[in-house]
Amino acid sequence: MKDHFRQSMAWLHTWLGLLFGWVLYFMFITGTAGYLDTEIDRWMRPELPAARYPLPQDAAIGQAQRYLQTHAADARRWSITLPIDRNEPWMRVSWQAARGMPPAASGNAYLDPVSGQRLETRDTAGGQTLYQMHWRLHYLPDAVSLWIVSIATLVLLIALVTGIVVHKKILADFFTFRPGKGQRSWLDAHNVASVVSLPFQLMITYSGLVFVMFSFMPLIATAWYGPGHAGQDAFLDEVFPPLVSAKATGRPATLVSLQQVHHDAQSRLGAKPIGALEITNPNDAHARVQVVGSFAAGPLRATDILAYDGVSGEWLSARRPWQSGPKAFRDSMLGLHEGMFAGPVLRALYVLSGLLGAAMIATGLVLWTVKRRQRVERGRGTPHLGLRGVERLNVAVVIGLPVAIGAYFWANRLLPVGMAHRAEWEVHALFAVWLLMFVFAAVRTPARAWREQTLLAAIVFASLPILNAMTTPQHLAHSLLAGDLAMAGFDLVALGVGAMFFGIAWAARRRQRQRAPW
Amino acid sequence: MAAVLGGYALATALPAAIVAIMASGMGGMARSDAVLLAMSLSFVVYTGAVMWAFAARSARAAWLGLGLPALWAGLVAWMLL
């Protein structure tokens, strides 16, 4: 009975892993890259000055208000994001035009907090787009990608649990690694990568599901709130009760000084940091200002929000971070998943765990092919189309995706700054190169493809700092001296990634020379 | 093995989770909280359901093992809500 259970769980684990492994690998790589989104943003916008935070907020808010009043007086909403930590390193303002206005009437800008001048940067997709691809994929309608991502996450949870069930000697195998033994070695690698990061993987997967649970399990809301959109909307309104309801009256009125509102908020919040101001209906009699605390203060991804009358500056109401047990559970799941609260050491652990997750998937995929390839070599099977296809898909995804991301960074430096739709073309470059990697893998033998693509990845990444030095004044020596840690960090990490790929390429070459089972 | 069984796990996951919550719902929980809690638990149920479906000895056993609790849970939920 127990054997049958373990057998069927092993079967389930293998097939779920194979079917969804590539999508999940993509999600792990973009997720880990997305975790470093503002650092990547900084490298992809070299025109920006090095970030300094936290900044004295008073003067900055005054400048922001002046800028918005000059450039977006008719907008329906303004928002001012203040730099308090690495999640938003620069002051950013954005404005949303009234309904019916063309999209160009809305916009955003980075502002110098001292001079109030707009900081001009190249149009780039930045780290933000890598981050968004983590759940939106690309080139797909949102509804479709949401379903794919949701199902993939559930599959991952099932794969993790079945993996645990199948893995008999979890503690002993923790310390087992037998290199050079073909399938055995890949199994060991798969186990080590998975077991070492298991708590993280379970957390990140479950919290990922919590992220999408409103769409994934809408019928549960329907049970309490009734069918259709009305039910869903009623549910969402109760979970996120709107703090201010204000319809624009059309009667103009002077917006209160935001610095005044800010002072009042500070007196109510004490030492808690203020992250943003949101202004609804600026310059209208029904203007409202919301002062938002920091979402990254702790794992609970919720914060104080204070609402003010936008004309008189009078305090209206507040929402505190804690609403109820179940809501706090959801908020802490989101907070843990996004990891925005983490300090430098914990951040490094998050990144490492994300990479281990990717390694877990990659080793699993390779294990599947190695096992069957070895069977073929022992004369116990034929290399059917499925095996050959998976071998090639593996290298195209596991190595090809990093190559494509490297190409994305190259495009950021090489595409002409004034080019139209430049940001979109950076992303096209990523997928075009990835497509090439698939073609590459299709025409080469897997062994050669692994070596060559890995070498390509190594070159693409290791030469990024050189490319940077050739195309901008922000080369590594300059950024280290100036204390621009994000810029320097990116260059150094690129070098490290390149070195890692060189290592893999070398190991692959050595293994092939020994003709060990690959 | 029928992957269809995995799909049917969905029908079980939803009500089963709801029912568990309803019991505590009698203690006066705000309905938005009840929904949040039910949704959060649903994934644990779904995972278990899929594993059960694939471990079952036959397709029939899988359908019954998932379908019956789903029906029961659905009834209870319908009566209580």
Interface residues (C-beta under 8 A of the other chain):
Chain A: H4 F5 S8 M9 W11 L12 L154 L157 I158 V161 T162 V165 Y206 L209 V210 M213 F214 M217 L219 I220 A221 A223 W224 Y225 F235 E238 V239 S324 G325 P326 K327 F329 R330 M333
Chain B: M1 A13 L14 P15 A17 I18 A30 R31 S32 D33 A34 V35 L36 L37 A38 M39 S40 S42 F43 Y46 T47 V50 M51 F54 A55 R57 A77 L81
